[in-house]
Amino acid sequence: MPFIATNLSVLSAANGFTQWHYRTTDTRTQTEAAGYFAPAADRLRIGDIILVQASDGTTMLPVRAGNLTGAPVVLDSLGAPPEIQRSAYLPFSISLTGTAEARAITIDPMPNAIEPGASVPVGATILGNITNITFQLRNAAGTVLATQASAVANGRASALFPAQASGGGYRILARNTADTNHSTLSAPFAIGAPPRLLNEEGGILLLEEGGQLLLF
């Protein structure tokens, strides 16, 4: 079988010297014949070494003048030639530096009760590099009833939500618009009529405004 160029590869190279590896199904005698490696003359240089893995053993051939090989050095003449494994180790490392930054969103306490028909005021104190806050008004089931965005100014953000139906369990969620994982949830609050004072006059209970409350 003639020389196969793709079977010739570099094992190592330094200071103008190259060690080659060549695998073939030809015998050692065939690879040692004059002119066998002539097709690779433009790649081989005088003094290079070719490690040949032939069908009947392994030899080392020095490259001589005229890109002809010299007398072989037989490394193995019994059985199949040994396998050559090529590998490389490339070390790699990376380092990261960072600085801690404190950020906080603190929602103002909500009123104990908000009258039906009245707007729901919301305020929050902001700490750290936060430029915008998204407020959400939620009911007891967690459903979002309204959403408002507010720019942070002087460490404060605020919003005014429209009136809602009477009920309890309302909550305000305040979220950093730029980082949706950074948020806080207010304590529950109620929307409903505030308590009224009752007065007794002549056996009749009167409402604070003077209306009568009948008892049966």
ROSE-4610 file (N, C-alpha, C; in Angstrom, 1 decimal, always signed):
// ROSE-4610
residu = [M/M/M/P/P/P/F/F/F/I/I/I/A/A/A/T/T/T/N/N/N/L/L/L/S/S/S/V/V/V/L/L/L/S/S/S/A/A/A/A/A/A/N/N/N/G/G/G/F/F/F/T/T/T/Q/Q/Q/W/W/W/H/H/H/Y/Y/Y/R/R/R/T/T/T/T/T/T/D/D/D/T/T/T/R/R/R/T/T/T/Q/Q/Q/T/T/T/E/E/E/A/A/A/A/A/A/G/G/G/Y/Y/Y/F/F/F/A/A/A/P/P/P/A/A/A/A/A/A/D/D/D/R/R/R/L/L/L/R/R/R/I/I/I/G/G/G/D/D/D/I/I/I/I/I/I/L/L/L/V/V/V/Q/Q/Q/A/A/A/S/S/S/D/D/D/G/G/G/T/T/T/T/T/T/M/M/M/L/L/L/P/P/P/V/V/V/R/R/R/A/A/A/G/G/G/N/N/N/L/L/L/T/T/T/G/G/G/A/A/A/P/P/P/V/V/V/V/V/V/L/L/L/D/D/D/S/S/S/L/L/L/G/G/G/A/A/A/P/P/P/P/P/P/E/E/E/I/I/I/Q/Q/Q/R/R/R/S/S/S/A/A/A/Y/Y/Y/L/L/L/P/P/P/F/F/F/S/S/S/I/I/I/S/S/S/L/L/L/T/T/T/G/G/G/T/T/T/A/A/A/E/E/E/A/A/A/R/R/R/A/A/A/I/I/I/T/T/T/I/I/I/D/D/D/P/P/P/M/M/M/P/P/P/N/N/N/A/A/A/I/I/I/E/E/E/P/P/P/G/G/G/A/A/A/S/S/S/V/V/V/P/P/P/V/V/V/G/G/G/A/A/A/T/T/T/I/I/I/L/L/L/G/G/G/N/N/N/I/I/I/T/T/T/N/N/N/I/I/I/T/T/T/F/F/F/Q/Q/Q/L/L/L/R/R/R/N/N/N/A/A/A/A/A/A/G/G/G/T/T/T/V/V/V/L/L/L/A/A/A/T/T/T/Q/Q/Q/A/A/A/S/S/S/A/A/A/V/V/V/A/A/A/N/N/N/G/G/G/R/R/R/A/A/A/S/S/S/A/A/A/L/L/L/F/F/F/P/P/P/A/A/A/Q/Q/Q/A/A/A/S/S/S/G/G/G/G/G/G/G/G/G/Y/Y/Y/R/R/R/I/I/I/L/L/L/A/A/A/R/R/R/N/N/N/T/T/T/A/A/A/D/D/D/T/T/T/N/N/N/H/H/H/S/S/S/T/T/T/L/L/L/S/S/S/A/A/A/P/P/P/F/F/F/A/A/A/I/I/I/G/G/G/A/A/A/P/P/P/P/P/P/R/R/R/L/L/L/L/L/L/N/N/N/E/E/E/E/E/E/G/G/G/G/G/G/I/I/I/L/L/L/L/L/L/L/L/L/E/E/E/E/E/E/G/G/G/G/G/G/Q/Q/Q/L/L/L/L/L/L/L/L/L/F/F/F]
num = [1/1/1/2/2/2/3/3/3/4/4/4/5/5/5/6/6/6/7/7/7/8/8/8/9/9/9/10/10/10/11/11/11/12/12/12/13/13/13/14/14/14/15/15/15/16/16/16/17/17/17/18/18/18/19/19/19/20/20/20/21/21/21/22/22/22/23/23/23/24/24/24/25/25/25/26/26/26/27/27/27/28/28/28/29/29/29/30/30/30/31/31/31/32/32/32/33/33/33/34/34/34/35/35/35/36/36/36/37/37/37/38/38/38/39/39/39/40/40/40/41/41/41/42/42/42/43/43/43/44/44/44/45/45/45/46/46/46/47/47/47/48/48/48/49/49/49/50/50/50/51/51/51/52/52/52/53/53/53/54/54/54/55/55/55/56/56/56/57/57/57/58/58/58/59/59/59/60/60/60/61/61/61/62/62/62/63/63/63/64/64/64/65/65/65/66/66/66/67/67/67/68/68/68/69/69/69/70/70/70/71/71/71/72/72/72/73/73/73/74/74/74/75/75/75/76/76/76/77/77/77/78/78/78/79/79/79/80/80/80/81/81/81/82/82/82/83/83/83/84/84/84/85/85/85/86/86/86/87/87/87/88/88/88/89/89/89/90/90/90/91/91/91/92/92/92/93/93/93/94/94/94/95/95/95/96/96/96/97/97/97/98/98/98/99/99/99/100/100/100/101/101/101/102/102/102/103/103/103/104/104/104/105/105/105/106/106/106/107/107/107/108/108/108/109/109/109/110/110/110/111/111/111/112/112/112/113/113/113/114/114/114/115/115/115/116/116/116/117/117/117/118/118/118/119/119/119/120/120/120/121/121/121/122/122/122/123/123/123/124/124/124/125/125/125/126/126/126/127/127/127/128/128/128/129/129/129/130/130/130/131/131/131/132/132/132/133/133/133/134/134/134/135/135/135/136/136/136/137/137/137/138/138/138/139/139/139/140/140/140/141/141/141/142/142/142/143/143/143/144/144/144/145/145/145/146/146/146/147/147/147/148/148/148/149/149/149/150/150/150/151/151/151/152/152/152/153/153/153/154/154/154/155/155/155/156/156/156/157/157/157/158/158/158/159/159/159/160/160/160/161/161/161/162/162/162/163/163/163/164/164/164/165/165/165/166/166/166/167/167/167/168/168/168/169/169/169/170/170/170/171/171/171/172/172/172/173/173/173/174/174/174/175/175/175/176/176/176/177/177/177/178/178/178/179/179/179/180/180/180/181/181/181/182/182/182/183/183/183/184/184/184/185/185/185/186/186/186/187/187/187/188/188/188/189/189/189/190/190/190/191/191/191/192/192/192/193/193/193/194/194/194/195/195/195/196/196/196/197/197/197/198/198/198/199/199/199/200/200/200/201/201/201/202/202/202/203/203/203/204/204/204/205/205/205/206/206/206/207/207/207/208/208/208/209/209/209/210/210/210/211/211/211/212/212/212/213/213/213/214/214/214/215/215/215/216/216/216]
x = [+0.9/+0.0/+0.9/+0.6/+1.4/+1.3/+2.1/+2.1/+0.8/+0.2/-1.0/-0.7/-0.9/-0.5/-1.2/-2.5/-3.3/-2.9/-2.2/-1.7/-0.5/+0.1/+1.3/+1.0/+1.3/+0.9/+2.0/+2.0/+3.1/+2.8/+3.8/+3.8/+4.3/+5.4/+6.0/+6.9/+7.1/+8.0/+8.6/+10.0/+10.7/+12.0/+12.5/+13.8/+14.1/+13.2/+13.5/+13.4/+13.1/+13.0/+11.5/+11.1/+9.8/+9.8/+9.0/+8.8/+7.5/+7.5/+6.3/+5.7/+4.4/+3.8/+3.1/+3.4/+2.8/+2.2/+1.0/+0.3/-0.1/+0.2/-0.1/-0.3/-1.0/-1.1/+0.0/+0.9/+2.1/+3.1/+4.0/+5.0/+6.1/+7.0/+8.1/+9.1/+9.2/+10.1/+9.7/+8.3/+7.8/+8.0/+7.8/+8.0/+9.4/+10.3/+11.8/+12.3/+11.6/+12.1/+12.3/+13.4/+13.7/+12.6/+12.3/+11.2/+9.8/+9.7/+8.3/+7.7/+8.5/+8.0/+8.3/+8.6/+8.9/+7.7/+6.5/+5.3/+5.3/+5.9/+5.9/+7.2/+8.0/+9.3/+9.2/+8.1/+7.9/+7.6/+7.3/+7.0/+8.1/+8.9/+10.0/+11.3/+12.0/+13.3/+14.4/+15.6/+16.7/+16.8/+16.9/+17.0/+15.7/+14.6/+13.3/+13.3/+12.4/+12.3/+10.8/+10.6/+9.3/+9.1/+8.1/+7.7/+6.7/+7.0/+6.2/+5.5/+4.2/+3.5/+3.0/+3.8/+3.5/+2.7/+2.3/+1.5/+2.2/+3.6/+4.4/+5.3/+5.1/+5.9/+6.1/+6.9/+7.1/+8.5/+8.8/+10.2/+10.3/+11.6/+11.8/+12.8/+12.4/+13.2/+13.7/+15.0/+15.5/+15.5/+15.2/+15.1/+16.5/+17.1/+18.4/+18.4/+19.5/+19.6/+18.7/+18.1/+17.2/+15.9/+15.6/+14.3/+14.1/+15.2/+15.2/+15.4/+14.8/+15.0/+16.2/+16.8/+18.0/+17.7/+18.7/+18.5/+17.5/+16.6/+15.5/+16.0/+15.4/+15.6/+14.3/+14.4/+13.2/+12.8/+11.6/+11.1/+10.3/+9.6/+8.7/+8.5/+8.8/+8.7/+7.7/+7.0/+6.1/+4.7/+3.8/+2.4/+2.0/+0.8/+0.3/+1.1/+1.3/+2.0/+1.2/+1.9/+1.2/+0.4/-0.6/-1.4/-0.7/-0.9/-0.3/-1.5/-1.5/-2.6/-2.0/-2.7/-2.2/-3.2/-2.8/-3.6/-2.9/-3.7/-3.1/-3.8/-3.1/-3.7/-3.6/-4.7/-4.7/-5.2/-4.4/-4.8/-5.6/-6.7/-7.5/-8.0/-8.1/-8.6/-9.3/-10.2/-10.9/-11.2/-11.1/-11.4/-12.3/-13.2/-14.2/-14.1/-14.3/-14.4/-15.7/-16.2/-17.4/-17.5/-18.5/-18.7/-20.2/-20.4/-21.8/-22.5/-23.8/-24.6/-25.9/-26.2/-27.4/-28.6/-29.7/-30.9/-32.1/-33.0/-34.2/-35.4/-36.6/-37.9/-38.7/-39.1/-39.9/-41.3/-42.3/-43.7/-44.2/-44.7/-45.3/-46.5/-46.7/-47.8/-49.2/-50.0/-51.3/-52.3/-53.3/-54.3/-55.1/-55.6/-56.3/-57.6/-58.2/-59.4/-59.5/-59.9/-60.1/-61.6/-62.2/-63.6/-63.9/-65.0/-65.3/-65.5/-65.0/-65.1/-63.9/-63.0/-61.8/-60.6/-59.7/-58.5/-57.6/-56.7/-55.8/-54.4/-53.9/-52.6/-51.5/-50.4/-49.3/-48.0/-47.1/-45.8/-44.8/-43.5/-42.4/-41.1/-40.3/-38.9/-38.0/-37.1/-36.2/-34.8/-34.0/-32.6/-31.8/-30.7/-29.8/-30.1/-29.5/-29.5/-30.8/-31.9/-33.2/-33.8/-34.2/-34.7/-36.2/-36.8/-38.2/-38.8/-40.0/-40.8/-42.1/-42.5/-43.8/-44.6/-45.8/-46.7/-47.8/-48.3/-49.5/-50.4/-51.7/-52.8/-53.4/-53.4/-53.9/-55.0/-55.9/-57.0/-56.5/-57.4/-57.1/-56.7/-57.2/-56.8/-55.5/-54.8/-53.6/-53.8/-55.0/-55.2/-54.8/-54.1/-53.7/-54.8/-55.2/-56.3/-55.9/-54.7/-54.2/-52.7/-52.1/-50.6/-50.2/-49.3/-48.8/-47.3/-46.6/-45.2/-44.9/-43.8/-43.4/-41.9/-41.4/-40.0/-39.6/-38.4/-37.8/-37.2/-37.6/-37.0/-36.8/-35.5/-35.1/-35.4/-35.2/-35.4/-36.9/-37.8/-39.2/-39.9/-40.9/-41.8/-43.2/-44.2/-45.6/-46.5/-47.7/-48.8/-50.1/-51.2/-52.5/-53.4/-54.0/-54.8/-56.3/-57.1/-58.5/-59.3/-60.5/-61.3/-61.6/-61.7/-62.0/-63.3/-63.8/-65.0/-64.6/-65.6/-65.3/-64.9/-64.0/-63.4/-62.1/-61.6/-60.4/-59.4/-58.1/-57.1/-56.4/-56.7/-55.9/-54.5/-53.6/-52.2/-51.5/-50.4/-49.6/-48.3/-48.0/-46.7/-45.8/-44.6/-43.7/-42.5/-42.2/-41.1/-40.2/-38.9/-37.9/-38.1/-38.4/-38.7/-37.6/-36.4/-35.2/-34.8/-35.3/-35.0/-36.2/-36.9/-38.2/-38.1/-36.9/-36.7/-36.7/-36.5/-36.4/-37.8/-38.5/-39.9/-40.2/-41.2/-41.7/-43.3/-43.9/-45.4/-45.8/-46.9/-47.4/-48.2/-48.5/-49.4/-50.8/-51.7/-53.1/-53.8/-54.7/-55.5/-56.9/-57.8/-59.2/-59.8/-60.8/-61.5/-63.0/-63.4/-64.8/-65.1/-66.4/-66.8/-66.1/-65.7/-65.0/-66.1/-65.7/-66.7/-67.3/-68.6/-69.4/-69.6/-69.7/-70.0/-71.5/-72.0/-73.4/-73.7/-74.7/-75.1/-76.5/-76.8/-78.1/-78.8/-80.1/-80.9/-82.3/-82.8/-84.2/-84.5/-83.5/-83.8/-83.6/-83.1/-82.9/-81.4/-80.8/-79.4/-79.4/-78.5/-78.4/-77.0/-77.0/-75.7/-75.0/-73.7/-72.9/-73.5/-74.1/-74.6/-76.0/-76.6/-77.9/-79.0/-78.7/-79.7/-80.1/-81.3/-81.8/-81.4/-81.1/-80.8/-81.9/-82.8/-83.9/-83.4/-83.8/-83.5/-84.7/-84.8/-86.0/-85.7]
y = [-1.2/+0.0/+1.2/+2.2/+3.4/+4.3/+5.2/+6.2/+6.9/+7.1/+7.8/+9.0/+10.2/+11.5/+11.7/+11.4/+11.7/+10.9/+9.8/+9.0/+9.5/+10.5/+11.1/+12.3/+12.3/+13.4/+13.8/+15.0/+15.4/+15.0/+14.4/+14.1/+15.2/+15.8/+16.9/+17.7/+19.0/+19.8/+20.8/+21.1/+22.1/+22.3/+23.6/+24.0/+23.4/+23.4/+22.9/+21.4/+20.7/+19.3/+18.8/+17.8/+17.3/+15.8/+15.3/+13.9/+13.5/+12.6/+12.3/+10.9/+10.7/+9.4/+9.0/+7.7/+7.2/+5.8/+5.6/+4.3/+3.8/+2.5/+1.9/+0.4/-0.2/-1.6/-2.2/-1.4/-1.9/-2.6/-3.4/-4.0/-3.0/-3.3/-2.5/-2.4/-3.5/-3.5/-2.5/-2.5/-1.6/-0.1/+0.2/+1.6/+2.0/+1.1/+1.4/+1.5/+1.2/+1.2/+2.7/+2.8/+4.2/+4.8/+6.1/+6.8/+6.6/+5.8/+5.5/+6.8/+7.6/+8.9/+10.1/+9.8/+10.9/+11.9/+11.4/+12.4/+13.4/+13.1/+14.0/+14.8/+14.9/+15.5/+17.0/+17.7/+19.1/+19.3/+18.3/+18.4/+17.9/+16.9/+16.4/+17.2/+17.2/+17.9/+17.0/+17.2/+16.4/+16.4/+15.2/+15.1/+14.8/+14.9/+14.5/+13.0/+12.6/+11.1/+10.8/+9.6/+9.1/+7.8/+7.8/+6.6/+5.9/+4.8/+4.0/+2.9/+2.8/+1.6/+0.9/-0.1/-1.0/-2.2/-3.0/-4.2/-5.2/-5.2/-6.3/-5.8/-4.6/-4.0/-2.5/-2.0/-0.6/-0.2/+0.8/+1.2/+2.7/+3.2/+4.6/+4.8/+5.8/+6.0/+7.5/+7.7/+9.0/+9.5/+10.8/+11.4/+11.9/+11.4/+11.7/+12.7/+12.9/+13.9/+13.5/+14.4/+14.1/+13.6/+13.8/+13.4/+11.9/+11.1/+9.7/+9.2/+8.1/+7.6/+6.8/+6.8/+6.0/+4.7/+4.0/+2.7/+2.7/+1.8/+1.8/+1.3/+1.8/+1.2/+0.5/-0.8/-1.6/-1.5/-1.1/-1.0/-2.2/-2.7/-3.9/-4.7/-6.0/-6.8/-8.0/-8.0/-9.1/-8.6/-9.2/-8.9/-7.5/-7.1/-5.8/-4.6/-3.6/-2.4/-1.8/-1.2/-0.6/+0.7/+1.0/+2.2/+3.4/+4.5/+5.8/+6.7/+7.2/+8.1/+9.5/+10.4/+11.8/+12.6/+13.3/+14.1/+15.4/+16.4/+17.6/+18.1/+18.8/+19.4/+20.9/+21.6/+23.0/+23.6/+24.1/+24.7/+26.0/+26.2/+27.3/+27.7/+29.0/+29.5/+30.9/+31.2/+32.5/+33.0/+34.3/+34.9/+36.0/+36.2/+37.2/+38.0/+39.3/+40.2/+40.9/+41.2/+41.9/+42.7/+43.6/+44.4/+44.3/+44.2/+44.1/+45.5/+45.4/+46.6/+46.4/+47.2/+47.0/+47.6/+46.9/+47.4/+46.9/+47.8/+47.4/+48.2/+47.6/+48.2/+48.1/+49.1/+49.1/+49.8/+49.1/+49.7/+50.3/+51.5/+52.3/+51.5/+51.6/+50.9/+51.3/+50.4/+50.7/+51.1/+52.0/+52.3/+51.1/+51.2/+50.0/+49.7/+50.8/+50.6/+51.7/+51.4/+52.4/+52.4/+53.6/+53.6/+53.2/+52.5/+52.2/+53.5/+53.5/+54.7/+55.6/+55.3/+56.1/+55.5/+56.3/+55.8/+55.1/+54.3/+53.5/+54.1/+54.9/+55.5/+54.5/+54.5/+53.6/+54.4/+54.1/+54.7/+53.7/+53.9/+53.0/+53.8/+53.4/+53.9/+53.0/+53.6/+52.8/+53.0/+51.9/+52.0/+51.3/+52.0/+51.4/+51.9/+51.3/+51.7/+51.1/+51.7/+51.3/+52.6/+52.5/+53.7/+53.7/+52.6/+52.5/+51.3/+51.6/+50.6/+50.3/+49.1/+48.7/+48.2/+48.9/+48.6/+47.7/+46.8/+46.0/+45.9/+46.1/+46.0/+44.6/+43.7/+42.4/+42.1/+41.2/+40.9/+39.7/+39.2/+38.1/+36.8/+36.6/+35.4/+35.6/+36.8/+37.0/+37.5/+37.8/+38.3/+39.8/+40.1/+41.5/+42.3/+43.3/+44.2/+45.4/+45.9/+47.1/+47.2/+47.8/+47.9/+49.4/+49.9/+51.3/+51.3/+52.1/+52.3/+53.6/+53.7/+54.9/+55.1/+56.3/+56.6/+56.9/+56.5/+56.7/+58.1/+58.9/+60.2/+60.5/+60.8/+61.1/+59.9/+58.7/+57.5/+57.2/+57.7/+57.4/+57.1/+56.3/+56.0/+55.9/+56.3/+56.3/+56.0/+55.6/+55.4/+55.6/+55.8/+56.0/+55.0/+54.0/+53.1/+53.5/+53.1/+53.5/+52.7/+53.2/+52.6/+51.2/+50.4/+49.0/+48.6/+47.4/+47.0/+46.7/+46.7/+46.4/+45.0/+44.8/+43.4/+43.5/+42.3/+42.2/+41.4/+41.4/+40.6/+41.3/+42.6/+43.3/+43.4/+43.4/+43.5/+44.4/+45.0/+45.8/+45.0/+44.8/+44.2/+45.3/+45.6/+46.5/+45.8/+46.0/+45.3/+46.2/+45.9/+46.6/+46.3/+47.3/+47.1/+46.5/+46.8/+46.3/+44.9/+44.4/+43.1/+42.5/+41.7/+41.2/+40.2/+39.7/+38.9/+39.6/+41.0/+41.8/+42.5/+42.0/+42.6/+42.4/+43.0/+42.9/+43.0/+42.4/+42.3/+42.9/+43.8/+44.5/+43.5/+43.9/+43.2/+43.4/+42.4/+42.6/+43.8/+44.4/+45.5/+45.4/+46.2/+46.0/+47.3/+47.1/+48.3/+48.1/+49.1/+49.0/+50.3/+50.4/+51.6/+51.5/+52.6/+52.7/+52.5/+52.1/+51.9/+53.2/+53.2/+54.4/+54.3/+55.5/+55.6/+55.6/+54.9/+54.9/+55.6/+56.4/+57.1/+56.6/+56.6/+56.2/+57.4/+57.6/+58.7/+58.3/+58.3/+57.9/+56.5/+55.6/+54.2/+53.9/+54.9/+54.7/+54.9/+54.0/+54.1/+54.9/+56.0/+56.9/+56.7/+56.8/+56.8/+58.1/+58.1/+59.3/+60.5/+60.3/+61.4/+61.8/+61.1/+61.4/+60.5/+59.6/+58.7/+57.6/+57.1/+56.2/+54.7/+53.9/+52.5/+51.8/+51.1/+50.4/+49.0/+48.7/+47.4/+46.6/+45.4/+44.6/+43.5]
z = [+0.0/+0.0/+0.0/-0.8/-0.8/+0.4/+0.6/+1.7/+1.8/+3.0/+3.2/+4.0/+3.4/+4.0/+5.3/+5.4/+6.5/+7.8/+7.6/+8.7/+9.3/+8.8/+9.3/+10.1/+11.4/+12.3/+13.3/+13.8/+14.7/+16.1/+16.7/+18.1/+19.0/+18.6/+19.3/+18.4/+18.7/+17.9/+18.7/+18.6/+19.3/+18.7/+18.7/+18.2/+16.9/+15.9/+14.6/+14.4/+15.5/+15.4/+15.6/+14.8/+14.9/+15.0/+16.0/+16.1/+15.5/+14.5/+13.8/+14.2/+14.0/+14.2/+12.9/+12.5/+11.2/+11.5/+11.2/+11.4/+10.0/+9.8/+8.5/+8.6/+7.6/+7.5/+6.7/+6.2/+5.5/+6.6/+6.1/+7.0/+7.2/+8.2/+8.5/+7.3/+6.6/+5.4/+4.3/+4.1/+3.1/+3.5/+4.8/+5.2/+5.2/+5.3/+5.3/+3.9/+2.9/+1.5/+1.1/+0.3/-0.2/-0.9/-0.6/-1.3/-0.8/+0.2/+0.8/+1.3/+2.0/+2.6/+1.6/+0.4/-0.5/-0.7/-0.7/-0.8/+0.3/+1.4/+2.5/+2.6/+1.5/+1.6/+1.9/+1.6/+1.9/+3.4/+4.1/+5.6/+6.4/+5.9/+6.7/+6.6/+7.7/+7.7/+8.2/+7.8/+8.2/+9.7/+10.3/+11.7/+12.4/+11.7/+12.3/+12.5/+13.4/+13.7/+13.4/+12.8/+12.5/+13.3/+14.1/+14.9/+14.0/+13.5/+12.5/+13.2/+13.2/+13.7/+12.5/+12.2/+11.0/+11.4/+10.4/+10.7/+11.5/+11.4/+12.1/+13.1/+13.6/+14.7/+14.6/+15.5/+15.6/+15.5/+14.6/+14.4/+14.5/+14.7/+14.6/+13.4/+12.5/+11.3/+11.4/+11.3/+11.2/+9.8/+9.7/+8.3/+8.0/+6.8/+6.4/+5.2/+4.6/+3.5/+2.4/+1.7/+0.6/+1.1/+2.4/+3.0/+2.8/+2.8/+2.8/+4.3/+4.6/+6.0/+6.1/+7.3/+7.6/+8.1/+8.7/+9.3/+10.4/+10.4/+11.5/+12.8/+13.8/+15.2/+15.5/+15.7/+15.9/+17.4/+17.7/+19.1/+19.5/+18.5/+18.8/+17.5/+17.6/+16.4/+16.6/+17.7/+18.0/+18.1/+17.5/+17.6/+17.1/+17.4/+16.9/+17.6/+16.9/+17.5/+18.6/+19.6/+20.7/+20.2/+21.0/+20.8/+21.3/+20.6/+21.0/+21.4/+22.6/+23.0/+23.2/+22.7/+22.8/+23.6/+24.5/+25.4/+25.8/+26.2/+26.7/+27.9/+28.7/+29.9/+29.9/+29.9/+29.8/+31.1/+32.0/+33.2/+33.0/+33.8/+33.6/+35.0/+35.2/+36.5/+36.3/+37.2/+37.1/+38.5/+38.6/+39.9/+39.8/+40.7/+40.7/+42.0/+41.9/+43.0/+43.0/+44.2/+44.3/+45.6/+45.7/+46.9/+47.3/+48.6/+49.1/+49.0/+48.7/+48.6/+49.4/+50.3/+51.1/+50.4/+50.3/+49.6/+50.5/+50.6/+51.4/+51.0/+51.1/+50.8/+52.1/+52.7/+53.9/+53.7/+53.7/+53.4/+54.7/+54.5/+55.7/+56.3/+57.6/+58.2/+57.5/+57.3/+56.7/+57.8/+57.4/+58.4/+58.9/+60.1/+60.7/+59.8/+59.3/+58.5/+57.5/+56.3/+55.2/+54.8/+54.8/+54.5/+53.1/+52.8/+51.4/+50.6/+49.4/+48.6/+48.7/+49.6/+49.8/+49.1/+48.6/+47.9/+48.9/+48.5/+49.3/+49.1/+50.1/+50.0/+50.4/+49.7/+50.0/+49.9/+50.9/+50.9/+51.3/+50.9/+51.3/+51.4/+52.3/+52.5/+51.7/+50.9/+50.1/+50.5/+50.6/+51.0/+49.9/+49.4/+48.4/+47.0/+46.0/+44.6/+44.0/+44.3/+43.7/+43.1/+41.9/+41.2/+41.0/+40.9/+40.6/+41.4/+41.9/+42.7/+42.0/+41.9/+41.4/+42.6/+42.8/+43.9/+43.3/+44.1/+43.7/+44.9/+44.6/+45.6/+45.3/+46.4/+46.3/+47.3/+46.9/+47.9/+48.7/+49.5/+50.5/+49.7/+48.5/+47.7/+47.0/+47.1/+46.4/+45.0/+44.5/+43.2/+43.1/+42.1/+41.9/+41.4/+42.1/+41.8/+41.0/+41.3/+40.6/+40.8/+39.8/+39.8/+39.5/+40.2/+39.9/+40.1/+39.2/+39.3/+39.9/+40.6/+41.3/+41.2/+40.8/+40.9/+42.3/+42.7/+44.0/+44.0/+45.0/+45.2/+46.6/+46.9/+48.3/+49.2/+48.7/+49.5/+49.8/+49.0/+49.2/+47.9/+47.9/+46.8/+47.3/+46.5/+47.0/+45.8/+46.1/+45.1/+45.8/+44.9/+45.4/+44.6/+45.3/+44.6/+44.7/+43.6/+43.7/+44.8/+45.1/+46.2/+45.8/+46.9/+46.7/+47.6/+47.4/+48.1/+49.6/+50.4/+51.8/+52.0/+52.9/+53.1/+53.8/+54.2/+54.9/+54.1/+54.6/+54.0/+52.8/+52.6/+51.5/+51.9/+50.9/+51.1/+50.0/+50.3/+49.3/+49.1/+47.9/+47.5/+46.8/+47.4/+46.8/+46.2/+44.9/+44.3/+43.6/+43.7/+42.9/+41.4/+40.7/+39.2/+38.5/+38.8/+38.1/+38.6/+39.7/+40.3/+40.9/+40.1/+40.5/+41.7/+42.0/+43.1/+44.4/+44.3/+45.5/+45.8/+46.8/+47.0/+48.5/+49.0/+50.3/+50.3/+51.3/+51.4/+52.7/+52.6/+53.8/+54.6/+55.9/+56.7/+56.2/+56.4/+55.9/+56.5/+55.7/+56.2/+55.7/+56.3/+55.9/+55.3/+54.5/+54.0/+54.5/+55.3/+55.8/+56.7/+57.1/+57.9/+59.2/+59.7/+61.1/+62.1/+63.3/+64.4/+64.8/+65.2/+65.7/+67.2/+67.8/+69.2/+69.4/+70.4/+70.7/+72.1/+72.1/+73.3/+73.7/+75.0/+75.5/+76.0/+75.6/+76.0/+76.1/+77.4/+77.6/+77.2/+77.4/+77.1/+75.6/+74.9/+73.4/+73.1/+72.4/+72.0/+70.7/+70.7/+69.6/+69.0/+67.6/+66.9/+67.2/+66.8/+67.1/+66.4/+65.1/+64.4/+64.9/+65.8/+66.4/+65.9/+65.0/+64.5/+65.6/+65.6/+66.6/+66.2/+67.2/+67.0/+67.8/+67.2/+67.8/+68.3/+69.5/+70.1/+70.3/+70.0/+70.1/+71.1]
